[in-house]
Amino acid sequence: MEDRIYLLVRCTVKTTHKIIHDAITELQAGTQLQVSSTKNVKVLKTEIIQLNTKTSKN
């Protein structure tokens, strides 16, 4: 059987960004994701779903 699942990740961060959305954008761009297959589950594809955030205009 092939299906799609969503795995959530919670991150606690400390940042110098004034706007948290800027920190989120930076993390999304720099994050590498690895989800490994198991004996009973073969991982076909993984991706980080981008959170559409407002970007600050300095």
Phi and psi restraints in degrees (range 20) as a CNS / XPLOR table:
assign (resid 1 and name C) (resid 2 and name N)
       (resid 2 and name CA) (resid 2 and name C) 1.0 -112.9 20.0 2
assign (resid 2 and name N) (resid 2 and name CA)
       (resid 2 and name C) (resid 3 and name N) 1.0 134.9 20.0 2
assign (resid 2 and name C) (resid 3 and name N)
       (resid 3 and name CA) (resid 3 and name C) 1.0 -150.8 20.0 2
assign (resid 3 and name N) (resid 3 and name CA)
       (resid 3 and name C) (resid 4 and name N) 1.0 171.3 20.0 2
assign (resid 3 and name C) (resid 4 and name N)
       (resid 4 and name CA) (resid 4 and name C) 1.0 -115.5 20.0 2
assign (resid 4 and name N) (resid 4 and name CA)
       (resid 4 and name C) (resid 5 and name N) 1.0 133.2 20.0 2
assign (resid 4 and name C) (resid 5 and name N)
       (resid 5 and name CA) (resid 5 and name C) 1.0 -126.4 20.0 2
assign (resid 5 and name N) (resid 5 and name CA)
       (resid 5 and name C) (resid 6 and name N) 1.0 159.9 20.0 2
assign (resid 5 and name C) (resid 6 and name N)
       (resid 6 and name CA) (resid 6 and name C) 1.0 -120.3 20.0 2
assign (resid 6 and name N) (resid 6 and name CA)
       (resid 6 and name C) (resid 7 and name N) 1.0 125.9 20.0 2
assign (resid 6 and name C) (resid 7 and name N)
       (resid 7 and name CA) (resid 7 and name C) 1.0 -108.4 20.0 2
assign (resid 7 and name N) (resid 7 and name CA)
       (resid 7 and name C) (resid 8 and name N) 1.0 128.0 20.0 2
assign (resid 7 and name C) (resid 8 and name N)
       (resid 8 and name CA) (resid 8 and name C) 1.0 -98.2 20.0 2
assign (resid 8 and name N) (resid 8 and name CA)
       (resid 8 and name C) (resid 9 and name N) 1.0 145.7 20.0 2
assign (resid 8 and name C) (resid 9 and name N)
       (resid 9 and name CA) (resid 9 and name C) 1.0 -123.8 20.0 2
assign (resid 9 and name N) (resid 9 and name CA)
       (resid 9 and name C) (resid 10 and name N) 1.0 132.1 20.0 2
assign (resid 9 and name C) (resid 10 and name N)
       (resid 10 and name CA) (resid 10 and name C) 1.0 -106.3 20.0 2
assign (resid 10 and name N) (resid 10 and name CA)
       (resid 10 and name C) (resid 11 and name N) 1.0 128.1 20.0 2
assign (resid 10 and name C) (resid 11 and name N)
       (resid 11 and name CA) (resid 11 and name C) 1.0 -122.4 20.0 2
assign (resid 11 and name N) (resid 11 and name CA)
       (resid 11 and name C) (resid 12 and name N) 1.0 133.8 20.0 2
assign (resid 11 and name C) (resid 12 and name N)
       (resid 12 and name CA) (resid 12 and name C) 1.0 -105.6 20.0 2
assign (resid 12 and name N) (resid 12 and name CA)
       (resid 12 and name C) (resid 13 and name N) 1.0 126.4 20.0 2
assign (resid 12 and name C) (resid 13 and name N)
       (resid 13 and name CA) (resid 13 and name C) 1.0 -129.1 20.0 2
assign (resid 13 and name N) (resid 13 and name CA)
       (resid 13 and name C) (resid 14 and name N) 1.0 158.2 20.0 2
assign (resid 13 and name C) (resid 14 and name N)
       (resid 14 and name CA) (resid 14 and name C) 1.0 -124.0 20.0 2
assign (resid 14 and name N) (resid 14 and name CA)
       (resid 14 and name C) (resid 15 and name N) 1.0 128.8 20.0 2
assign (resid 14 and name C) (resid 15 and name N)
       (resid 15 and name CA) (resid 15 and name C) 1.0 -139.7 20.0 2
assign (resid 15 and name N) (resid 15 and name CA)
       (resid 15 and name C) (resid 16 and name N) 1.0 156.0 20.0 2
assign (resid 15 and name C) (resid 16 and name N)
       (resid 16 and name CA) (resid 16 and name C) 1.0 -92.3 20.0 2
assign (resid 16 and name N) (resid 16 and name CA)
       (resid 16 and name C) (resid 17 and name N) 1.0 -5.1 20.0 2
assign (resid 16 and name C) (resid 17 and name N)
       (resid 17 and name CA) (resid 17 and name C) 1.0 -64.3 20.0 2
assign (resid 17 and name N) (resid 17 and name CA)
       (resid 17 and name C) (resid 18 and name N) 1.0 138.2 20.0 2
assign (resid 17 and name C) (resid 18 and name N)
       (resid 18 and name CA) (resid 18 and name C) 1.0 -76.1 20.0 2
assign (resid 18 and name N) (resid 18 and name CA)
       (resid 18 and name C) (resid 19 and name N) 1.0 -28.9 20.0 2
assign (resid 18 and name C) (resid 19 and name N)
       (resid 19 and name CA) (resid 19 and name C) 1.0 -117.2 20.0 2
assign (resid 19 and name N) (resid 19 and name CA)
       (resid 19 and name C) (resid 20 and name N) 1.0 122.1 20.0 2
assign (resid 19 and name C) (resid 20 and name N)
       (resid 20 and name CA) (resid 20 and name C) 1.0 -60.2 20.0 2
assign (resid 20 and name N) (resid 20 and name CA)
       (resid 20 and name C) (resid 21 and name N) 1.0 -29.7 20.0 2
assign (resid 20 and name C) (resid 21 and name N)
       (resid 21 and name CA) (resid 21 and name C) 1.0 -62.1 20.0 2
assign (resid 21 and name N) (resid 21 and name CA)
       (resid 21 and name C) (resid 22 and name N) 1.0 -32.1 20.0 2
assign (resid 21 and name C) (resid 22 and name N)
       (resid 22 and name CA) (resid 22 and name C) 1.0 -66.0 20.0 2
assign (resid 22 and name N) (resid 22 and name CA)
       (resid 22 and name C) (resid 23 and name N) 1.0 -38.7 20.0 2
assign (resid 22 and name C) (resid 23 and name N)
       (resid 23 and name CA) (resid 23 and name C) 1.0 -66.3 20.0 2
assign (resid 23 and name N) (resid 23 and name CA)
       (resid 23 and name C) (resid 24 and name N) 1.0 -41.4 20.0 2
assign (resid 23 and name C) (resid 24 and name N)
       (resid 24 and name CA) (resid 24 and name C) 1.0 -61.8 20.0 2
assign (resid 24 and name N) (resid 24 and name CA)
       (resid 24 and name C) (resid 25 and name N) 1.0 -46.4 20.0 2
assign (resid 24 and name C) (resid 25 and name N)
       (resid 25 and name CA) (resid 25 and name C) 1.0 -59.7 20.0 2
assign (resid 25 and name N) (resid 25 and name CA)
       (resid 25 and name C) (resid 26 and name N) 1.0 -43.0 20.0 2
assign (resid 25 and name C) (resid 26 and name N)
       (resid 26 and name CA) (resid 26 and name C) 1.0 -63.8 20.0 2
assign (resid 26 and name N) (resid 26 and name CA)
       (resid 26 and name C) (resid 27 and name N) 1.0 -43.2 20.0 2
assign (resid 26 and name C) (resid 27 and name N)
       (resid 27 and name CA) (resid 27 and name C) 1.0 -64.9 20.0 2
assign (resid 27 and name N) (resid 27 and name CA)
       (resid 27 and name C) (resid 28 and name N) 1.0 -42.4 20.0 2
assign (resid 27 and name C) (resid 28 and name N)
       (resid 28 and name CA) (resid 28 and name C) 1.0 -59.7 20.0 2
assign (resid 28 and name N) (resid 28 and name CA)
       (resid 28 and name C) (resid 29 and name N) 1.0 -40.7 20.0 2
assign (resid 28 and name C) (resid 29 and name N)
       (resid 29 and name CA) (resid 29 and name C) 1.0 -70.4 20.0 2
assign (resid 29 and name N) (resid 29 and name CA)
       (resid 29 and name C) (resid 30 and name N) 1.0 -31.4 20.0 2
assign (resid 29 and name C) (resid 30 and name N)
       (resid 30 and name CA) (resid 30 and name C) 1.0 -101.9 20.0 2
assign (resid 30 and name N) (resid 30 and name CA)
       (resid 30 and name C) (resid 31 and name N) 1.0 2.7 20.0 2
assign (resid 30 and name C) (resid 31 and name N)
       (resid 31 and name CA) (resid 31 and name C) 1.0 -86.7 20.0 2
assign (resid 31 and name N) (resid 31 and name CA)
       (resid 31 and name C) (resid 32 and name N) 1.0 134.7 20.0 2
assign (resid 31 and name C) (resid 32 and name N)
       (resid 32 and name CA) (resid 32 and name C) 1.0 -109.7 20.0 2
assign (resid 32 and name N) (resid 32 and name CA)
       (resid 32 and name C) (resid 33 and name N) 1.0 136.6 20.0 2
assign (resid 32 and name C) (resid 33 and name N)
       (resid 33 and name CA) (resid 33 and name C) 1.0 -118.3 20.0 2
assign (resid 33 and name N) (resid 33 and name CA)
       (resid 33 and name C) (resid 34 and name N) 1.0 133.9 20.0 2
assign (resid 33 and name C) (resid 34 and name N)
       (resid 34 and name CA) (resid 34 and name C) 1.0 -135.3 20.0 2
assign (resid 34 and name N) (resid 34 and name CA)
       (resid 34 and name C) (resid 35 and name N) 1.0 118.3 20.0 2
assign (resid 34 and name C) (resid 35 and name N)
       (resid 35 and name CA) (resid 35 and name C) 1.0 -122.1 20.0 2
assign (resid 35 and name N) (resid 35 and name CA)
       (resid 35 and name C) (resid 36 and name N) 1.0 118.2 20.0 2
assign (resid 35 and name C) (resid 36 and name N)
       (resid 36 and name CA) (resid 36 and name C) 1.0 -93.7 20.0 2
assign (resid 36 and name N) (resid 36 and name CA)
       (resid 36 and name C) (resid 37 and name N) 1.0 146.5 20.0 2
assign (resid 36 and name C) (resid 37 and name N)
       (resid 37 and name CA) (resid 37 and name C) 1.0 -68.8 20.0 2
assign (resid 37 and name N) (resid 37 and name CA)
       (resid 37 and name C) (resid 38 and name N) 1.0 157.1 20.0 2
assign (resid 37 and name C) (resid 38 and name N)
       (resid 38 and name CA) (resid 38 and name C) 1.0 -120.6 20.0 2
assign (resid 38 and name N) (resid 38 and name CA)
       (resid 38 and name C) (resid 39 and name N) 1.0 -177.4 20.0 2
assign (resid 38 and name C) (resid 39 and name N)
       (resid 39 and name CA) (resid 39 and name C) 1.0 -57.4 20.0 2
assign (resid 39 and name N) (resid 39 and name CA)
       (resid 39 and name C) (resid 40 and name N) 1.0 -38.2 20.0 2
assign (resid 39 and name C) (resid 40 and name N)
       (resid 40 and name CA) (resid 40 and name C) 1.0 -107.1 20.0 2
assign (resid 40 and name N) (resid 40 and name CA)
       (resid 40 and name C) (resid 41 and name N) 1.0 -5.0 20.0 2
assign (resid 40 and name C) (resid 41 and name N)
       (resid 41 and name CA) (resid 41 and name C) 1.0 -134.3 20.0 2
assign (resid 41 and name N) (resid 41 and name CA)
       (resid 41 and name C) (resid 42 and name N) 1.0 120.8 20.0 2
assign (resid 41 and name C) (resid 42 and name N)
       (resid 42 and name CA) (resid 42 and name C) 1.0 -101.3 20.0 2
assign (resid 42 and name N) (resid 42 and name CA)
       (resid 42 and name C) (resid 43 and name N) 1.0 119.9 20.0 2
assign (resid 42 and name C) (resid 43 and name N)
       (resid 43 and name CA) (resid 43 and name C) 1.0 -78.3 20.0 2
assign (resid 43 and name N) (resid 43 and name CA)
       (resid 43 and name C) (resid 44 and name N) 1.0 121.8 20.0 2
assign (resid 43 and name C) (resid 44 and name N)
       (resid 44 and name CA) (resid 44 and name C) 1.0 -93.0 20.0 2
assign (resid 44 and name N) (resid 44 and name CA)
       (resid 44 and name C) (resid 45 and name N) 1.0 -35.8 20.0 2
assign (resid 44 and name C) (resid 45 and name N)
       (resid 45 and name CA) (resid 45 and name C) 1.0 -160.2 20.0 2
assign (resid 45 and name N) (resid 45 and name CA)
       (resid 45 and name C) (resid 46 and name N) 1.0 141.1 20.0 2
assign (resid 45 and name C) (resid 46 and name N)
       (resid 46 and name CA) (resid 46 and name C) 1.0 -131.0 20.0 2
assign (resid 46 and name N) (resid 46 and name CA)
       (resid 46 and name C) (resid 47 and name N) 1.0 149.5 20.0 2
assign (resid 46 and name C) (resid 47 and name N)
       (resid 47 and name CA) (resid 47 and name C) 1.0 -156.4 20.0 2
assign (resid 47 and name N) (resid 47 and name CA)
       (resid 47 and name C) (resid 48 and name N) 1.0 152.3 20.0 2
assign (resid 47 and name C) (resid 48 and name N)
       (resid 48 and name CA) (resid 48 and name C) 1.0 -91.9 20.0 2
assign (resid 48 and name N) (resid 48 and name CA)
       (resid 48 and name C) (resid 49 and name N) 1.0 120.9 20.0 2
assign (resid 48 and name C) (resid 49 and name N)
       (resid 49 and name CA) (resid 49 and name C) 1.0 -78.8 20.0 2
assign (resid 49 and name N) (resid 49 and name CA)
       (resid 49 and name C) (resid 50 and name N) 1.0 118.6 20.0 2
assign (resid 49 and name C) (resid 50 and name N)
       (resid 50 and name CA) (resid 50 and name C) 1.0 -69.3 20.0 2
assign (resid 50 and name N) (resid 50 and name CA)
       (resid 50 and name C) (resid 51 and name N) 1.0 131.7 20.0 2
assign (resid 50 and name C) (resid 51 and name N)
       (resid 51 and name CA) (resid 51 and name C) 1.0 -86.2 20.0 2
assign (resid 51 and name N) (resid 51 and name CA)
       (resid 51 and name C) (resid 52 and name N) 1.0 119.7 20.0 2
assign (resid 51 and name C) (resid 52 and name N)
       (resid 52 and name CA) (resid 52 and name C) 1.0 -76.9 20.0 2
assign (resid 52 and name N) (resid 52 and name CA)
       (resid 52 and name C) (resid 53 and name N) 1.0 107.5 20.0 2
assign (resid 52 and name C) (resid 53 and name N)
       (resid 53 and name CA) (resid 53 and name C) 1.0 -117.0 20.0 2
assign (resid 53 and name N) (resid 53 and name CA)
       (resid 53 and name C) (resid 54 and name N) 1.0 157.5 20.0 2
assign (resid 53 and name C) (resid 54 and name N)
       (resid 54 and name CA) (resid 54 and name C) 1.0 -76.6 20.0 2
assign (resid 54 and name N) (resid 54 and name CA)
       (resid 54 and name C) (resid 55 and name N) 1.0 137.9 20.0 2
assign (resid 54 and name C) (resid 55 and name N)
       (resid 55 and name CA) (resid 55 and name C) 1.0 -101.5 20.0 2
assign (resid 55 and name N) (resid 55 and name CA)
       (resid 55 and name C) (resid 56 and name N) 1.0 143.8 20.0 2
assign (resid 55 and name C) (resid 56 and name N)
       (resid 56 and name CA) (resid 56 and name C) 1.0 -75.4 20.0 2
assign (resid 56 and name N) (resid 56 and name CA)
       (resid 56 and name C) (resid 57 and name N) 1.0 148.8 20.0 2
assign (resid 56 and name C) (resid 57 and name N)
       (resid 57 and name CA) (resid 57 and name C) 1.0 -114.5 20.0 2
assign (resid 57 and name N) (resid 57 and name CA)
       (resid 57 and name C) (resid 58 and name N) 1.0 104.7 20.0 2
